Amino acid sequence: MSDVPDLSSDEEHFDEEEWQEMETSNVSVTCLFCSELISSVEEALAHCETSHKFSLSILKLKFNMDCYSYIKMINYIKTNKPTAEEVMKIKHPPWNDDKYLKPVENDEWLTFDFDSVSEKPNSPKTYHANVENGVVTLSQGHFTELQKTIQTLSEQLSESQTHLQMAKEDINKMQDSMKTLVEGGQSSSCEVKNKTSCVASIPIECDEGYFNTYAHFGIHYDMLSDKVRTETYRDAILKNKETLREKTVLDLGCGTGILSMFAALAGAKKIYALDQSDIIYHAMDIITENNLQNVIKTIKGRLEETKLEEKVDVLVSEWMGYFLLFEGMLDSVIYARDNCLKSGGLLMPNRCSISIVANGDVDTHKKLIDFWSDVYGFKMNCMKSEVVREASIDVVASKYILSQPYVINEIDISTCDTTVMDFTSEFKLEILRDGYLTSLVGYFDTFFDLPNSVSFSTGPHSTPTHWKQTVFYLRDCKEVKQGSVITGTIICNRQKTDVRALSVQIEIFGKIHKYILS
C-alpha cells in the first residue's frame, strides 16, 4: 500500500524546512488571565507581568518549582480561573494535587520550556543609609524594600521547612517498608487481597514503580525499533482504514503515542491516548510536533482511576509482557473493555496464545548452570537452584529447538477475565531429533482478526522481538530421542505479593520445577 509509512527508512524524504514551517504556523497563545491572543508563550509571560503583575520567575523561586509544578499550576489556573493577584498572594500552592497533572487542554502553555525561566530575582535597588552617633537612619523606600526581602526570605524558609518535613516523612515510610521487607512481611497500605487479586486492587501509590519503568528513553527505543511489533500494529491499523474511519479510539498505555498517530492516519475521529507514566509529557510534544493535537487527546492517569468523556468504538493497546502475561497489563485491557468500550466494539489485538517448546542448548546451560560447580576452585552448587529458579529472558536460536511447539493457553480477549493469569495445562512435546533437553522455552503469538488480518509470533523460529523468549532451565540435562513424546504439566499463577509478577511450576520427568518472573 502506497499510503503505509515504511518504518525502515525514517530519515528518507525528511525536509527540515517543512518541519520548521509546520511547527511555527498558526501558533497562538491565550493569556492566562484575559482573552488576549499572543504569538508565543514568552510574549504571553511578558504580557502577564506588565498587564497583570504576574511573575513566573518569582513563583518559581518562591515555591521551588520544577516543570511538573509548572504544569500543575497552568492546569490549576485554567481549571479554577483565579486572578493574577490571587495567584501571586498564594502562600501554599493549591496545585500540588496530582489531579492537576491531567491537562485541561493541549496548548502551548504545557509545552513551554519552564527550565528557561530565570530564578534570579531582580538586582536590589541601591539605597543610601545615614549613620550618626551609632544610629542608622533608612529612607522609607529602603525600609519598604527590606521588609519585602525579609518577607520573601521568610516564605522561602517556611517552604523549605515544609519540604524538609515531607522528606523526613518519606524517609520514615521507606524505613518502615524496608523493615517490613526484611522481616518477610508486606506493607499494610499496599496489601493485595487475594480475593481481588488484580491490578485494579493495587493502590496507585504502590503501583508507581511499574509506571516509572516506562518513563525512560531506553525502553521506548527498544519497543519502537522492534519492527515485528511496531509494523504489525501499523499494518493492523492502516490496512483496515475503513474499520477505523470516523471512529473513537482509546490507546491504552500509549507511551510515545505511535499507535495513536497510526489511528489518526487511518481517519479516526477522536483518539484518547492514556498513560500513567511520565512519558505522556513527551507524547504531548510528539503529537503537537506532528500537528495531530486536534485529533489526539492525551490523558495522564491510570485507567482504573480515570473516567473518559465517552465510550469508544475501538480499544488498541500493546499490553503484552514476557511470557505474554507478565506485568499484568491485560487486567487494564479487560477493565477498559468492560467499562470504556461500546457494546460490540473492536479490540486490537483480539486474540493471543502461549506455547512452549523443548530446547537443547547445552553450551548455554553449562555457562549458566554448570559454572557453579567450580568457581576458581570452589564449589558453589547451592547457587544452581537459585539460578534455575529465575526464568531467563533470552533469544533462543532455532537450531537448538528439539520438539514441535505445544499451545498451553489460548486467550480470547473479548471474553476473558482477570483470572486468565492463573491456568494449568498438560503438554505433549514431540521430539524431532536426538539431543539433551536443557530447558523449556515459552513464547506467545498475537492475532488481529480484521478484514485484513495480521499477526506476529515471538517464537524461536520467527524474527526476534524485544520480548525475546522466556526460558525455564532444568537443573540437569535430560537425554531425549527422536520420535519420543515428553509429557508434563505447567501451572501459572500470579504471585501473591505482586499481582504483576508470575509464578510458574513445571512437572516433567517425575520432578517439579518452580520458577518466578518478577
PyMOL commands that set and color helices and strands:
alter all, ss='L'
color gray80, all
select helices_A, chain A and resi 7-9+16-24+41-52+56-63+67-80+84-89+94-96+98-101+108-111+114-116+140-182+188-190+194-196+199-201+204-206+208-212+217-224+227-238+241-244+258-265+279-289+303-305+330-339+362-368+370-373+382-389+398-400+418-421
alter helices_A, ss='H'
color red, helices_A
select strands_A, chain A and resi 29-30+37-38+130-132+135-137+248-252+270-275+296-300+312-317+341-348+351-359+392-394+406-412+423-430+435-448+454-457+469-480+485-495+498-508+511-517
alter strands_A, ss='S'
color yellow, strands_A
deselect
rebuild
show_as cartoon
